[in-house]
Amino acid sequence: MMASTDTEKALREAEAMAVAGLPDGAVCDDFECTVSPACELTTKQIARSLVKKENESSIVAKDVEYKNPYVSFTGKEKYKAFNYWKDEMGDGKVRVRKMSMAKEDVACIEWTIEDQSKAGKIVVDVTSLFTLNLISGRVLKRQDTFRLDNCPAQTRALFISSMSAYSIRARAKDVADAAKRISQSFSSFDESDEEYFADPRDPNKFFQQQDNTLSDAFQLATLIAAIYAVVKVLEQIESLK
């Protein structure tokens, strides 16, 4: 009776560790992390999320860091919101090719996403490195790199421009949110303070003047983000030659 119970428990644990969506679970079932069971479970959960084209926010730290050749940011909410694969390649199919531990606290997942566009087939080979907390298994950092060797030239350019545009929109939203917070902090000042500092000799003291500082700052930040993205695009295009 005891042996049967142990067997059932082992089967339940194996089922919990399996990743739906992988061919026969072979890639995932063969993966082991001898340093930390929590890291092994997290890595398999990440693989499941990749197949579904989801950013699993429940397994990342609050101040998780993300980076790819086009964008970098910090924070769980931004991590969850930045989902190019689902937003721009929603019909694409993901295949996890390999799972390994690059270091004792760094999991490496190599995966491929394929999608069909009007310009032709898009094939992106991705290598994702996840720095993990050895105790909790939570993701502290994620870094993605892309290879477009299996893409025709026209679809390479399409992916580069699409990812760049998506990254610019993400940066612009961050800048807009920051400008809004600053604006709200300024608006909290009492109007009486402004009257106290008014120059009595100024004939325009009773007329409100528009302060364009925040607007100018937002436009400048957006321009800088756009220039940065253009430079990255040119670097990627140059690398394809």
C-alpha positions as CSV (number, residue, x, y, z in Angstrom):
1,M,0.0,0.0,0.0
2,M,2.8,2.4,0.9
3,A,4.6,1.6,-2.4
4,S,1.5,2.4,-4.4
5,T,1.1,5.7,-2.6
6,D,4.7,6.7,-3.3
7,T,4.2,5.8,-6.9
8,E,1.1,7.9,-7.2
9,K,2.8,10.8,-5.6
10,A,5.8,10.5,-8.0
11,L,3.4,10.5,-10.9
12,R,1.6,13.6,-9.7
13,E,4.9,15.4,-9.2
14,A,6.0,14.4,-12.7
15,E,2.7,15.6,-14.2
16,A,3.0,18.9,-12.4
17,M,6.5,19.4,-13.8
18,A,5.6,18.6,-17.4
19,V,5.1,21.4,-19.9
20,A,2.0,21.2,-22.1
21,G,2.6,22.1,-25.7
22,L,6.1,20.5,-26.1
23,P,6.4,17.5,-28.3
24,D,5.9,14.5,-26.0
25,G,7.4,16.7,-23.3
26,A,10.8,15.4,-24.3
27,V,12.8,18.6,-24.1
28,C,11.2,19.6,-20.8
29,D,11.3,16.1,-19.2
30,D,15.0,15.8,-20.0
31,F,15.8,19.1,-18.3
32,E,17.2,19.0,-14.8
33,C,18.5,21.6,-12.4
34,T,20.5,19.8,-9.7
35,V,21.2,23.0,-7.8
36,S,17.6,24.1,-7.0
37,P,14.3,22.3,-7.4
38,A,12.6,25.7,-7.4
39,C,14.7,26.8,-10.4
40,E,13.9,23.6,-12.3
41,L,10.1,24.2,-11.7
42,T,10.3,27.8,-12.7
43,T,12.3,27.0,-15.9
44,K,9.7,24.5,-17.0
45,Q,6.9,26.9,-16.2
46,I,8.8,29.5,-18.4
47,A,8.9,27.0,-21.2
48,R,5.1,26.5,-21.0
49,S,4.6,30.3,-21.0
50,L,6.8,30.7,-24.1
51,V,4.8,28.1,-26.0
52,K,1.6,30.0,-25.1
53,K,3.3,33.4,-26.0
54,E,2.7,34.7,-22.5
55,N,4.8,36.6,-20.0
56,E,4.2,34.8,-16.7
57,S,4.4,37.6,-14.2
58,S,3.7,35.4,-11.2
59,I,7.2,33.9,-11.4
60,V,9.2,37.1,-11.8
61,A,10.5,39.4,-9.1
62,K,8.9,42.8,-8.6
63,D,12.0,44.6,-10.0
64,V,12.7,42.1,-12.8
65,E,15.1,43.3,-15.5
66,Y,14.4,42.7,-19.2
67,K,16.7,43.3,-22.1
68,N,16.8,42.6,-25.9
69,P,18.7,44.3,-28.7
70,Y,16.0,46.9,-29.0
71,V,14.7,47.7,-25.6
72,S,15.4,47.3,-21.9
73,F,13.4,48.1,-18.8
74,T,12.8,47.2,-15.1
75,G,9.6,46.1,-13.4
76,K,7.0,43.3,-13.3
77,E,4.2,45.4,-14.8
78,K,6.3,46.4,-17.8
79,Y,7.5,42.8,-18.2
80,K,3.9,41.6,-18.4
81,A,2.9,44.3,-20.8
82,F,5.8,44.0,-23.2
83,N,4.6,41.0,-25.3
84,Y,5.7,41.4,-28.9
85,W,5.2,37.8,-29.7
86,K,1.5,37.7,-28.8
87,D,0.7,41.2,-29.9
88,E,2.5,41.2,-33.3
89,M,2.9,37.5,-34.1
90,G,-0.2,36.1,-32.5
91,D,-0.7,33.3,-35.0
92,G,2.9,32.2,-34.8
93,K,3.9,28.8,-33.6
94,V,6.5,28.4,-30.9
95,R,8.8,25.4,-30.5
96,V,11.2,25.0,-27.6
97,R,14.4,23.5,-28.9
98,K,16.7,23.2,-25.9
99,M,16.7,23.8,-22.2
100,S,19.9,24.0,-20.1
101,M,21.6,25.7,-17.2
102,A,24.2,28.2,-18.5
103,K,25.3,28.8,-14.9
104,E,24.0,27.5,-11.5
105,D,21.5,30.4,-11.4
106,V,21.0,31.1,-15.1
107,A,18.6,29.0,-17.2
108,C,19.0,29.0,-21.0
109,I,16.0,28.3,-23.2
110,E,16.5,28.1,-27.0
111,W,13.3,28.4,-28.9
112,T,11.9,29.3,-32.3
113,I,8.8,31.2,-33.4
114,E,7.5,30.9,-37.0
115,D,4.8,33.0,-38.5
116,Q,3.5,33.8,-42.0
117,S,3.3,37.4,-43.3
118,K,2.5,39.0,-46.6
119,A,6.2,39.3,-47.3
120,G,6.8,35.6,-46.6
121,K,7.7,33.3,-43.7
122,I,9.2,34.8,-40.6
123,V,11.4,32.5,-38.6
124,V,13.0,33.9,-35.4
125,D,15.4,31.8,-33.4
126,V,15.5,33.1,-29.8
127,T,18.0,32.4,-27.0
128,S,16.5,33.5,-23.6
129,L,18.7,33.7,-20.5
130,F,16.9,33.8,-17.2
131,T,18.8,34.7,-14.0
132,L,16.9,33.0,-11.1
133,N,16.8,33.3,-7.4
134,L,18.1,29.9,-6.2
135,I,15.7,29.8,-3.2
136,S,12.4,31.0,-4.5
137,G,13.1,30.3,-8.2
138,R,11.8,33.8,-9.2
139,V,13.2,35.4,-12.4
140,L,15.5,38.3,-11.6
141,K,16.7,39.0,-15.1
142,R,15.8,38.0,-18.6
143,Q,17.9,38.7,-21.7
144,D,16.7,37.7,-25.3
145,T,18.9,37.5,-28.4
146,F,17.5,36.9,-31.9
147,R,18.9,35.1,-34.9
148,L,17.3,35.6,-38.4
149,D,19.4,33.2,-40.4
150,N,16.4,31.2,-41.6
151,C,14.5,34.3,-42.7
152,P,14.5,35.7,-46.3
153,A,15.9,39.2,-46.5
154,Q,12.5,40.9,-46.8
155,T,11.1,39.2,-43.7
156,R,14.2,40.0,-41.8
157,A,13.7,43.7,-42.5
158,L,10.0,43.3,-41.6
159,F,10.8,41.8,-38.2
160,I,13.5,44.4,-37.4
161,S,11.2,47.3,-38.3
162,S,8.2,45.8,-36.5
163,M,10.2,45.0,-33.3
164,S,11.7,48.5,-33.3
165,A,8.3,50.2,-33.7
166,Y,6.9,48.1,-30.9
167,S,9.8,49.1,-28.7
168,I,9.4,52.8,-29.5
169,R,5.8,52.7,-28.5
170,A,6.7,51.0,-25.2
171,R,9.3,53.7,-24.5
172,A,6.9,56.5,-25.4
173,K,4.3,55.1,-23.0
174,D,6.9,55.0,-20.2
175,V,7.8,58.6,-20.9
176,A,4.2,59.7,-21.0
177,D,3.5,57.9,-17.7
178,A,6.5,59.6,-16.1
179,A,5.4,63.0,-17.4
180,K,1.9,62.5,-16.1
181,R,3.2,61.7,-12.6
182,I,5.5,64.8,-12.6
183,S,2.6,66.9,-13.8
184,Q,0.3,65.6,-11.0
185,S,3.0,66.4,-8.4
186,F,3.3,70.0,-9.7
187,S,-0.5,70.5,-9.8
188,S,-0.7,69.7,-6.1
189,F,0.9,73.0,-5.2
190,D,-1.5,75.5,-3.6
191,E,-2.5,78.4,-5.8
192,S,-1.8,80.8,-2.9
193,D,1.9,80.0,-3.2
194,E,1.9,81.3,-6.7
195,E,0.2,84.6,-5.6
196,Y,2.7,85.0,-2.8
197,F,5.6,85.0,-5.2
198,A,3.9,87.2,-7.8
199,D,5.7,90.4,-8.7
200,P,3.4,93.3,-8.0
201,R,5.1,95.4,-10.7
202,D,4.3,92.7,-13.4
203,P,1.2,93.8,-15.3
204,N,0.6,90.2,-16.4
205,K,0.5,88.8,-12.9
206,F,-3.2,88.1,-13.1
207,F,-2.9,86.2,-16.3
208,Q,-1.9,82.5,-16.3
209,Q,1.1,81.7,-18.4
210,Q,1.4,78.2,-20.0
211,D,4.4,76.2,-18.8
212,N,5.6,74.0,-21.7
213,T,8.5,72.4,-19.7
214,L,6.8,69.0,-19.3
215,S,5.6,69.0,-22.9
216,D,9.1,69.8,-24.2
217,A,10.7,67.2,-21.9
218,F,8.3,64.6,-23.2
219,Q,8.9,65.4,-26.8
220,L,12.7,65.4,-26.3
221,A,12.6,62.0,-24.5
222,T,10.4,60.6,-27.3
223,L,12.8,61.9,-29.9
224,I,15.8,60.4,-28.1
225,A,14.0,57.0,-27.9
226,A,13.2,57.2,-31.6
227,I,16.8,58.0,-32.5
228,Y,18.1,55.2,-30.3
229,A,15.7,52.7,-32.0
230,V,16.8,53.9,-35.5
231,V,20.4,53.4,-34.6
232,K,19.6,49.9,-33.4
233,V,17.7,49.1,-36.6
234,L,20.7,50.3,-38.7
235,E,23.0,48.1,-36.6
236,Q,20.8,45.1,-37.1
237,I,20.6,45.7,-40.9
238,E,24.3,46.2,-41.1
239,S,24.8,42.8,-39.3
240,L,22.8,41.1,-42.0
241,K,25.1,42.2,-44.8
